Amino acid sequence: MFAKLKNFFLENHNTRQTFIKNTAWLFVGEVLGRLLKLAIVIFATRKLGVEGWGVFSYAMAYVSIFFILGDFGINTFITKEMSKDNSSKYKYLPTAIIIRLFLLGLFFLTAVLIAPNVGKIDLSLGLVLVFAVFSVSESIREFAMSVNRSLQKMEVEGFSKILISLSITVIGIFLLIKNADPISLGIAYMVGSIISTFYILWSIRKELRGLKWSFSKENYKTIYSFSWPIVIMGFFGFLFSLDSIMLGQMKSASEVGLYAMGQRVIALTSIIPGFIASSLLPILSKYENEKEKSGKIFEKIMTIVLAVGIPLTVGGVFFSKEIVMLVFGSDYLAGGPVLQVLMISILATFPNVLLINLIFSKNLQKLFIAATSLGVLLNIGLNFWLIPKYGAVGAAASTVFAEIIIMATNWRRIKKFVPFSVIPKLAKIILATIIMAGLILLLKSFGINFILIIIVSIIIYIVLLKILKEPVFKEGIAIIKTR
């Protein structure tokens, strides 16, 4: 029995078995990794306090600025090229590695020389060094994983996510007990990343061995042509870091701490669209040239995601203070309104994960630079207006608005290339959510425990969808079976 399980989950035999194996490993790695990170976040926020957690979050976000172009879109390019089953699959790898190492060295020196001397919140050279090393290690790890993904060995990626999270959690708890200081948690993140990076590099040692190390101008031009639009689109994921930095400059470390707390909760919810996208959207590649077929599949996937995201948003808005109190403690209670605002971002982030995957599957990334650029500029402008007045709540509001603009623009533009119609399919889902919301308000008025209310609300929501004969869950299962 053990031999059969090992053979199934550690080897690639055919398309269906490989898909199931990879999906299972990604799911386990993502869920366990996020839960382990949540454990260290809960422990760290309580040990460091709002200000200490704010300094840690500010330092991580601030140093990450210097590495924002470190990927340069190369990871996506390498995965795409090395997935091809031909003799030239390793053609671009040496040039890509040389580019990455050069950029990382440049950004590391820039961060160490500039970061400790600029900014309202004082950062020690030691803390900057820790996060600079962490950023370099994470960049190398992500690059190595892009090679690994091309080999369809998601068990390595899944285990690496568990390994880094477990290492950070164990080391972090140990160091924070000895010394409750932001640099202790920073060291845990750095060491955990290095351990996981060595594991990933070891897993691709055969691919790295025997490479002809030379830099090719022609290969560089090809990589650059593919990658530069991805760099621009990568700014979408930079919004949270940008908010933390501007909060630190205009307000205080405590405001950063409250905002970072809400950000962690939202990051945990991103497992849902991320998993669905990684598991189901490869189907779109099969029908790349069939617009109608792609559109129908995308409709079903997007409806499934929104069937989860819409009620999750409503529940999060209603119970933001209770969630903060339960998870982070009374010191963070002032962050309740911050989380309340950020929960609305789910309505933008959930769909946008799928939209971006669809964009890449159609190789249309150059057409969506304007949307991302507009969103980032709006976010910066609104931060200058809202943060001085409302602090972390203002930063949250500006991010939500920017994300909605990006999502709406991407949605409108991709429909010109892939026809789909999702909004009309949401009527029953919205109706069920409204009834669920009314039930929540009724139960809250009786003073019932919020955890019990959440459980009852989930059950009622699912029952309502069943009564209304909403096909969303049935279609989701059908898609998986088809795949």
N, C-alpha and C positions, 0 to 999 in steps of 0.2 A: 504493500500500500504506500509506504513512504517513498519507495523507489519510483512508483508511478507519479506521485505528487511532485517529486523532485524533477522528474523528466518533463512534466507538463508545465511547471512554473519556472523552470530554469533553462529550457531549451526552446528553440523555434523550429516548428515542424511544418506548419501550413498557415495560410492566411488567417483562417478562423481561430485556430488555437493561439497564434501569435497575438491577435487582437485581444482575445479574452485574457491571456496572460499579462500583456502590457497594461490593459485597463485595470486589472486587479492590483497589479503592483503600484500603478500610479495612484489609485484610490487609497490603498493601505498606506503608502508612503506619505501622501498628502494629508490624510486625516490624522494619522498618528503624529506626523511632524507638526501639524498645526496645534494639536492638543498638548503636545510636549512644550511647544513654545508658549502656549497660553498659560501653562503651569508656571513657567519661569517668569512670565510677564506679571501674573498675579502676585507671585512671591516678591518680585523685584519692586513693583509699584508700592507694595505695603512696606517693604524694608527701606526703600529710598525716600519715600514721601513724594508729594506732588512736585516739589522743587527739584529734588535729586533725579526723579524720573524725567523731568523736563530738561535738565542739563544733559542727561544721557541721550534723549531723543533728539535734542537740538544738535549735539555733537555728531551723531550718526547722520542726520540729514545734511548738516553743513559740510562735512567732509565728503559726503556722496556727491555734492555738486561738482567737485573736481574730477569725478570719475564718470560723469553722465555720458560722455562720448566714448567711454572705454570699450563698449560693445561694438559700436560703429556698424551695427546690423550684421556683423560677421557671423554670429552664431546661427542666425536663420539661414544665411547663405550656405554655410558649411553643411548644415543638416540637409538642406535641399540637394546640394551637389553630391554629397557622399551617399545619399540614398539611391543614387542611380547605379544600376548594376552594370558597370562597364569598367574598362581598364584605366580610365582617366579619373576615377572617382577621388583619387588622392592628389590630383593636379594642383588644386588651389590651397591645400592644407599648409605647406611650408610658408608661403607668402602670407596667409592669414595669421599664422602663429607669430611671425616676425612683426607684422603690423600691430597685433594685440600687445605683445611684449614691449614694443617701443612706446605705444600710447600709455600703457600702465606705468612704465618707468617715468615718463614725462609727467603724468598726473600725480604720481606719488610724490615726486619732488616739489611740484607746485603746491600740493596740499600741505606738506610739512613746513614749507617756507612761508606760506601766506596765512593759513587757517588760524594759527595761534595768535596772530597779530591783528586780525580784523574781526570785528563783531562786537556787539554790545555785551553778550555773555562771554566771560573769560573762559577760554579753553586752554588747559595746560598742554605743553608739548607732548607729554606722555599720553594723554587722552587722544590727541590728534594722531600720534604715531600708531596707537592701537587701532583706531578706526581706519587709518590709511592702509595698514597691513591687512585688516579685515576686508577692505574693499578690493585690494589686489587679489587676495585669496578667493573671494567670491567671484571675481571676474574670470579667473583661471578655471574655477570649478564650473561655472556656467558654460564656458567654452568647451571644456572637456565633456560636459553633458551633451552639448550639441553634436559632438562626434559620436557619443554613445547612442543618442537617439537615432542617428542614421543607421546604426547597426541593429535597431529594433530590440535592444536589451534594456527594457524599462525596469527590469528587476534591479539593475544597478542603480538607476536613478531613484527608484522607490526606496531602496535601502540607504542610499546616501542622504536622503531627506530625513529619514529616521535617525541616522547616525549623527548628523549635524545638530538636530534638535535635542537628541538625548545628551550629547556631549555638552551643549550649551546649558541645558537644564541642570545636569549633575554638577558641572564645574561652577556654574553661576550660583547655585544654592550654597555650595561649599564656600566660595569666596565671599559671598554677601553675608554669610553668618560670621565670618572672620572680620570682615570690614565692609560695612554698608556704605559703599561709595560708587559713583558712576563708573569709575575706571575698573572696578572689580567686575562689574557686569560686562563692560567692554572687552576685558581680557577673556572672559568666558566665550563671548561671541567670536573673538579672533581665533582662539584655540580650537573651538568647535568647527569653525570653517576650515582651518588648516587640516584638521584630521580628516574631514570629509573630502577635501580637495585631493589629498594624497591617495585616498581610496579610489576616487574617480580616475585619477591619472594612472594608477596601477591597473585599472580595469581596461584601459585603452593602450596599454604598453605595446601590444603587437602592432597597432596601427601607427604608433609613433616611431617604432623601431624600423630602421631601413629607409626613412624618408631622406630625400636629397635636399639638404638645407640650402636653399637659394631663394633670393628675392626676385620676382618677375614683375617688370613694369606692366606687361600686358595683363597678367593675372590680377594685378592691383587695380587696373582700370575696370576690369570685369566685376571685381568685388565691389568697388566704389559705385559703379553704375547701378548695381542691385541694392546696395545697402543704404545709400544716403537718405532715401525717403523713410526708411525704417527708423533712422536716427531721429528724424523730425517727429514721427509718430510716437517715438519713445518718450517724448515730453509729456504725453498724457499720464504716464505713470509717475512723472516727476512732480505732479501737482501737490501731493501730500507733503513731500520734502520741502517744496517751495513755501508752503504755508507755515511749516514749523520754523523755517529760517526767518521769515518775515515777522512771525509772532515774537521770536526771540529778539529781533532788532527793535520792534516797536513797543513790545510789552515786557514780559518777564519769563523766566524759566518755568514758573508755576503755570502760566497760560499755555506754554508749550506742553507741559505735562498733562494738562486736561485735554488738550487737542489730541495728543499722541495716544491717550487712553481710548478715546473714541475711535481713532484710526485703527487701533488693534482689533477692536470688535468688528469693524467693517471688513478688515482684512480676513477675518475668520469666515465671514459669510461668503467671501469670494471663492471658497472651495466649490460651491454649488455650480456656478456657471463655468468655472474652469474645468471641473471634472466632466461636465456634460459636453463642453466644447472639445476636449481632448479625446473623449470616448466616441463621439458621434459625428463630429464635423469632417473627419477623413472621408466619410461617404460622399461629401460634395466633390472631392477630387475625382471620384469615379465618374461623375456626371459633369465634368468641367465644361464641356461644350454643349450640354443640354440645359438651356436656360430654364425652361418650364419645369423640368424634373428637379433641378437645383432649387428653384423657388419653392416648390411644394414641400420638399424636405426641410428647407430652412424655415418655412412657416410653422411646421410641426415642432421643430426644435425650439424656436423662439417662443412659441406658445407654452411649451413645457417650462421653460426658464421663467417666464413671467407669471405662470401659475404658482410658482414658488415665491418669486420675488415680490409680487404685489401684496399678498397677505403678510409676508415677512416684514415688509416696510411698515405696514399698519401696526403690527404687533410691537415692532421696535420703537415706534413713535409713542405708543401708549405706555410702554413699560421701560423706557430709557432710564429713568431714575432708579427703578427697582433693580435693573440689571447692573447699573453702576454700583449701587449699594451692596448687592450680593457678591459681585466679582471683585471689586476693587476696594471696597470699604468706605466708611463715612468721610474720610479725608478727600475723596474724589467726588463727593455729592454735587459740588458746584459744576461738575462736568456733565450732569444729566442733560441740560439743554443742548450741549455740544453734540452728544450722541444722538439726541432727538433730531437735530438738523441733519447730521451725517447719515442717519438711517434713510432719509429721502434719496440719497445718492444711489441706493440700490436700484432704483427705477432707471438710472442711467448706466451704472456700471455693469449690471447683469446683461442687458441687451448689447452693450458695447463690446463685451468679451466675444460674443458670437459674431457681431458685425465685423470686428477686426479679423477674425478667423476667415470669414467669408471674403473679405477684401484680399487677404493674402492668397487664398485658394484660387482667386481669379487674377492674381498678379496685378492688382489695381492700386497698389499702395501709393504711387506717385500722385494719384488724383485726390488723396485725402489729407495732404499736407496742410492745406488751407484751414480745414476744420480744426485740426490739432493746434496749429499756430494761433488761430483765433481764440480757442479755449484758454490757452496759456496766457495770452495777452489780457483777456478778460479777467482771468483769475488774479493776475498781478494788479491790474487796475482796481478791481473791487477790493482787494486786500488793503491797498492804500487808503481806501475810503472807509471800509468797515472795521478793520482791526483796531484803529485808534479809538473807535466808539464802543465796539462790542467785544473786543478781544478774541478769544478762541471761538466764540459763537459766530462772530463775523467772518473769521477765516473759514469755518465750516460752511457758512452760507455761500461765500464766494466760490468755494470748490464745487459745491453742489450745482450752482448755476452754470459754471464752466463745463462740468461734466455733462449736464443736460444739453447744452449747446453743441458739444462735440458729438454726442450720441445722435441727436436729432439731425444734424448735418450729415453724418455718416449714413444714417437711415435713409434720408431723402436721396442722396447721391447714388447709393448702391442699387436703389430700385430702378435706376436708369439702365443698369446692366443685368440685374437679376430680378424678374418680376415676382413679388410676393405680397400677400395681404394678411396682416396679423391683427390689426385693430378690430375688425369685425368679429374675430374669433374670441375676443376677450370679454364679450358681454356677460356670459354666464359666470366667468371667473370673477369679474368685478361685482356682480350681484351677490355671489357667495361671500365675497370679502366684506361687502357692506353689511350683510346680515351678521357675519362674524364680528365685525366692529361693534354693532349694536349690542350683541351678546356680551362682549368684553366690558362695555360701559355699564351694562346692567349688573354684571357680576361684581365689577369694581365698586359699585354703589353699595353693595352689601358687605364690603370689606373682606371678601374672600381672598385667600393667599394667591399671589400673582402666578406662581408656578402651576397651581391647580387650574387657574383660569386659562393659562397657555395650553395646557394639555387638553382641556375641554374644548377650547376654541379650535385647535387643530383637528380634533375628531369631528366637530360640527362642520368645519369647512370641507373636509373630505366627504362627509355624508351628503352635504348640500350639492357638491359637484356630481355625486352619484345620482341624487334625486333629479337634478337638472339635466342628467344624461350628457354631461360634459365629457368629450372623448379624449381629453388631453393625456390622461395616464395610460389609457388603452393604446393610444398612438405611440406613446413613448416606449412601451413594451414591444409593440410591433416593429418599431425602428430597430431596436436592439436585436430582435430575432432575425430581422432581415439582414442586418450586418453580420 
